[in-house]
Amino acid sequence: MNVEIHRTIESVPRERWDRVVEQSPHGSVFHRYRWLAAVERGCAESGRYVVAEDDDNDPVGVFASTVDSLPMTPFERLCSPDPGFGGPVVASDEDETLDALLDGAEHVCGDDIVAHVFRTVDESAVRYQRRLQERGYSQTVASCRFVVDLADGWESVYDRMSSSRRRAIRSGHKADVHVEDAVPDRDDLRAFHGGYSRVMDRVDGDAYPQSFFEELAAMDGRVRQFSLEADGEPAGSILVLVDDEQSTVHYFFSAVERDHFEYNASELLHEGAIKWGIENGYRYYDFGETSPDFRDGLFRFKERFGGRVVPTLSWERGCAPVRWNAFRLGRRLYQTANRLREEHE
């Protein structure tokens, strides 16, 4: 197979890249050209894009990554685009194409990159586990997501929720509330970013830059904004990604601020997005990533919507033995010091 490596997604024809994503059973909205372009341009990421072609020069596999600096080290690593998910996308000739993509990723890992790590949104990517082990990758659970099956309609989804979540929805509807959905333009996304940034400040999180949100306006309708109006006033909104490839609506970003809590805004907005997904024929509603820890508040909040917990799998391989061993030793020491400090506190 012919393998091409590109340093920017813009050097790959969009229709050729997206054709592979659409033909593969493991492609998703996070693998599409426009999403990768938004991450590259909006987050100023340095990309590496592997394309495998068959004998007729038709693309049959793609593999997107970014190069990230590792904090407090002189090292860099090749990883899945952030935000989002990654992993190899294979449209045909699965065995040969997968090897060609992994060969391409290995070639990218030159002298400056200490490791390659990627995480997948499609749990069926576990089919590659044995082959990845043979290529030197080890697997971990990076996070988890709660996924709600929409096949049986809203009443079934509602019945599977916890009593506290159903009560919050009923309580929210006692006010004069209305949820509106739309495909946001750049101005909408710029305004959304203001509320989102305040939410991230409240939870001590790192917000993605406004430039990334502005780039999402070019996503060809794959981004939708759900906004709540309560008693005639704006009361928060969320952004979801529409994943036709996986028949999934992904909740991804929130601009529900503390003042909106009295209206149970989060519950009502998720209700609106779930109902939209059902009405438009989508199979799943994905509540997005959370820590795989039952003690975590966000884990418990999402769990009460009644979804199935899905592990987000991550694979990692060292690229340079000496630097990789030094990095792993430093990481173990750092993790041990953190654990001891937490135990002391």
N, C-alpha and C positions, 0 to 999 in steps of 0.2 A: 504494500500500500504506500501511496505517497502521503507524507505527513508534513503539513505546513504549520509554522509557529508565527503568530502575529503578536505584536506588542500593543496594538490598539484594536478594538473591535471595529473601528471605522475602516480598517484595511480589508475587512471581510465583507463581501456582498451580503446585504441583509437577507435577501430572499434565499440564498444558499444556506446560510446559517439556520434560519428559522425553518427551512424545509426539513432539516434533520430533526429539530426539536418536535415538529408536528408529526413526523413519521415514527418517532420512537415512543414505545409505551412508557418510558421513564422520563420523557421531557415534561417541563413545567413552565409556568410563567417566569420563574426565576432563571431559566436558561435562555429565554428569548433575547433577541438582539437589543430591543429597546430598553429592557431592564438592565442589561449589562452596560449599555451606553449611559444610562442614568447614573449607575454606580461609578463608572469610570470618570465621567465628566463632572458629576455633581459632588462626588467625594474625593476627587483628585487622586484616584487610585491608579497605580501602575499595573496594567493588565498583562496577562499571558494567555493566549487563546490558541488551542491546538485543534487543527482540522485534519481529519483522516479522509482520504479520497480513494475510491476504487480504481480499477484499471481504465475506466471510462472518464476519469477525472470528475466524477460526481461525488459530493460529500456524503459520507455514510456515518460519521461520528464527529462530535465536538466535545471540547473539555475546556471550560473557562476557569481561570484562576486570577488572583491578584498577588502581588508581592508586598508583604507587610513587614515593617520593622518590629522586632521583638523588644518590648520595653526593658530597659535596664540591661540590655545586652548589645554586643556589636553585631548580632546576627539578624538575618532576614529569613522569612519562610514563605513558601508558596501555599496559598490557602483559598478557600471558597470566597467568592465575592461577598462583601459585607456592606449593607444588609443582604440577606437572602441565603440561598443554599447553592450547592454545586454538585460536583461529581460528573463522571463520564456519561455522555448521552450517545447511545448507539442505535442507529436506524436499521442496519442490516449487517450480515456477516459477523454476528455477535462476537465470536471467539477471536477472529483475526482483528476486528476493529477495536475491541477492548485493548488488546495487546498493543496495537499501534498508538492508541491514545495514551496508554501508560508509558510507552517508550518516549512519546513526545514530552510528557510531563517530566520524565527522568532527564531528558536532554535539557529542559529549561532549568533544572536544578543544577546550575553551574557552581562555580567556586564560591559565590557569595550567599548561597541559600542553604540553610542548615536542615530544613525539613519540608516535607510536603504533607499537608493535612486538608481533608475536605469532608464536608458533611452533606447528607442528602435529605431531601424532603420526601422522596418516595421510598416507603419502607421496603418495597420489593427489591430495592437495590442490594438487599442482603444476598441475593442470588450470586453476587460477585465476591462474596466473602472468602471462599476458598482460593480463588484466583488471586485476590489481593494479598492474602497471607503468603502465597507462593512468591509474590513480588516484594515481600518485605514489609507490608503494611500491618499494623495492629489496630484493632477496633476498640472503641469506647463509646459510651452513651454520653453525648455532648449535652443534651437537654431532653425535654419531652414536650409534646403538644397534646391538647385535647381536641379530638375530632368528632363532630356530631354528624350522624347519618341522617340525611334529609329525605330519604326515599319514601317514608310513610307519612310525610306531611307534618304541619305545624303541631297539631294536637298530640301526635306521638312524641315529638321533640319536647313539648311542654311537659308532658307526663313523666318524662325521664329526668327532668330537673329536680333538684332538691326542693323541699317545701319552702325553704327560706328564699330561694331564687324565684319561685312562682309567686310568693307573697310580695316580693319587691316589684315584680312586673305588675301585679294587680294594683299595688299601692301607687305606682307611677301613673297608671291610667286614671286615677281619681282626679288628677289635675287636668287642665286643658292642654294636652300635649299632642304634638304632631311630628312624625319623622319623615323627612324628605331626603330623597337620594338623587344624585346627579353625577355626571362625569365632570370633575373639576378642571378649570383652566388654570393658567399660571397665577392669576390674581387670587383665585380661591386657594390654591396650594400655598401661596405666600402667606395668606391670612391664617390658614390652618397651622402653619409652622409656628406662628406666635403662640397659640394655645398649646400646641404640642411641646414647645420648648419650656413653657411654664410647668407643664406636667412633669417633664423630665427633671427639671430643677427640684420639684417637690419630692421626687423619689431618689434624688442624688444620682440620676442616670446621665449618660453622655448622649446628647441629642445629635442627630445627623444634621448636616448643614442645610440651610435654606436652599442653596443651589441644587442639592439633590432633589428636594421636593419640586422645585420648578421644572427640573428635567422630566419628572413623572407626567407632565402634561403631554408629552409626546408618546405616551404608552398605548395609543390607538384604542382608547376606551377600556383598557385593562385595569384602570384604577377608578374606584367609585367612592364618593364621599357621602356618608349618612349623617345628617344633621338633625338635632332635636330642637324643636321650638316648644317652650313651656310658658303658658300664660302670656303669649305674645312676644316672648324674649328668647334670643338664642341661648341654648343650654347645653352646649357641647357637641362634638362630632367625632367620628372615627373614619379612617381610611381603610378600605379593603382592596385586595388584589383579586382579580377575576382570572381564574386558571382554567381555561377551556381544556387544556391538555389533560389535566387530572380531575376535571369536573368538580372543582373545589373553589369555594370563596374563602380567601385567607384574610382574617383580621390581622392588621399589621401595625397601625399607629393610632394613638388616642390623643384627642384634645378635650378630654372631659376633666374640667378643673374642679377644685374643691367646692366652689359655689354651686356647681351643678348636681352635687350629691343628693340634695334634698328632693330632687325629682327622680331619683334612681335612673340617672341618665345612661349609665353604662348598660344596665339591663334592657332599657327600652331601645337603645341603639342596636344592641346585638339582636334583639327581637326583630327589629326592622330589617337588618341585614340578612338574618336567617330566612325571614319570610320572602325577601327579594330573591334569595338563592333558590328557594322552593318554587316560586312562581316562574323562574327562568330556567328551570330544569337542571339545576346543579345537584350533585349527589351528596357533597360534603360541605360542612362549615368548619374551618380550622381556626381555633382560637389563638394560634401563634405560640411561640416558644415560651417556656418557663423552666425554672430550675427543677430537676427531678428529685424534689425534696418535699415530702408531705407536710412538713412544718412551715414551708414558705407560704406567705399570705397570698401571693398571686396564684400559686398552685391550687390552693383551696378555693379561691374565688372562681377560677375557671373550671375546676372539678365539679362544682355544684350546678353547672349547666348540663350535666349528664352525658358528656362526651366520652369516647373511648380514648384512653391514654395511649399515645404512640411514641415510642422512643425515637429520638433523632440520633441516628448513628453517625459516628465520625471515624475516619480512617487516617492513620498517621504513619509516615515512613521517614527515617533519617536519610539525609542525602549525602553527607560527608562524615565518615566514621569518627574522625578525631573531634571535629567541631560538634557533631551530634552528641557524642558521649559527654563532652564538656557541658553542653547545654542541658542535657538530661540531669547531670549531677547538680548543676546550679538550680534547676527547677525543683528537684527533690529537696534540696536544702532550704529553698525559699518556702515550699509548701510545709515542711516540718516546722520552720520557725513561725509561720502563720498559725499552725495548729496549736503550738505550745503557747503562743501569745493569747489565742482565744480561750484556751483552757485556764490560763492564769487569770484572765478577766472574768 
